[in-house]
């Protein structure tokens, strides 16, 4: 269940990380882990980055790296920025509603509360 | 050049297949008697086999150079994923891009002293990771890909069989386009291309990513072709013994045809071959949702 919930959320969080500065896959993963997504690894992040790039939300440039092939650095596109804003608005609304239910929600008279 | 177990198995398989091809050609030539064209044909086959082995070694050497700074476990993981992805209809450029991204990812992870399991998960997760990469590129992973590959192999076989019949004895046929192929031979190679090749391709793809032992590779390469070939030979013998009194069966059993009768058919086969490359991408594509 957690994996399913994470799938949708990670895209938005990754876009937010990239929005803050041009960065690369490994660094994005480290930021997600230090932010609280302890079960996320590079294998989780990489396919998401491919999807986001294919959808046009991020774009990449290749820069020299000290070891191995050139490294891909990602930055947000205008389409990605618009999607991120939409994601942020939906998250704010949804998290408020979910919190409402998790903290007690609607009560009906004469019915037990959990 | 030091090779991991996966590479050694792959190289041994290529050498064995090349030696089998040369051996079969020698047997056919000895059975048919040495004629002028057969020596040329044998030289062509040996040259192709040697080139195939050299190309395989060179490709392996270049790959080992790219991965020389990675620990062994990462090299094995890279091999498994890239061989799995290599057997799909993902564009060549995208496959190269995935390879470069993986090397960069693995390099950083190994420098941070992470184990490969921490990066892409355990044994079961590797297949899921490779499938996720394909899915992210909009590619489905289904058997249609292997079937279409079989059709491409069939086109190559038709071209090669006719060439073999022509070169075997150039005094019989005026030109390549007049050389004839038995209907039973065409049926046999159709079975190889459309049944054996897709099955082996499908099985090999799954076996490669699961880091199986050499026996797991060799058993399907022996059992599937030998089993199906034995079934075919048995069926032909049964037809010969029981059904030749039926006119069309007799015509099929003893008839022959030039499968490539003119340059236009050759060009058409070439167009179909190339068209299948694009068709494979189309049928395997997953539409993106925004």
Contacts between the chains, C-beta under 8 A, distances in Angstrom:
chain1	res1	chain2	res2	distance
A	24	B	104	7.9
A	25	B	101	7.3
A	25	B	104	7.6
A	25	B	105	6.2
A	26	B	104	7.7
A	26	B	105	6.3
A	26	B	108	4.3
A	26	B	109	7.1
A	41	B	118	6.1
A	41	B	119	5.7
A	41	B	120	7.2
A	41	B	121	7.2
A	42	B	105	5.1
A	42	B	109	6.2
A	42	B	119	4.8
A	42	B	120	7.2
A	43	B	119	5.7
A	43	B	120	3.7
A	43	B	121	5.8
A	43	B	125	7.0
A	43	B	129	4.8
A	43	B	132	7.9
A	46	B	101	6.7
A	46	B	105	6.5
A	46	B	133	7.1
A	47	B	129	7.6
A	47	B	132	4.0
A	47	B	133	5.5
A	47	B	135	7.1
A	47	B	136	4.1
A	48	B	136	7.5
A	50	B	133	6.8
A	50	B	136	3.8
A	50	B	137	6.3
A	51	B	136	4.7
A	51	B	288	7.9
A	54	B	136	7.0
A	54	B	137	7.1
A	54	B	138	6.6
A	54	B	288	6.3
A	55	B	288	6.0
A	55	B	290	6.0
A	65	B	104	6.6
A	65	B	107	7.8
A	67	B	69	6.0
A	67	B	107	5.5
A	67	B	111	7.6
A	68	B	69	6.9
A	68	B	103	5.1
A	68	B	104	5.5
A	68	B	107	4.3
A	69	B	66	7.7
A	69	B	100	4.4
A	69	B	103	5.6
A	69	B	104	6.0
A	70	B	100	7.4
A	71	B	104	5.4
A	72	B	101	6.6
A	72	B	104	7.3
A	83	B	290	7.9
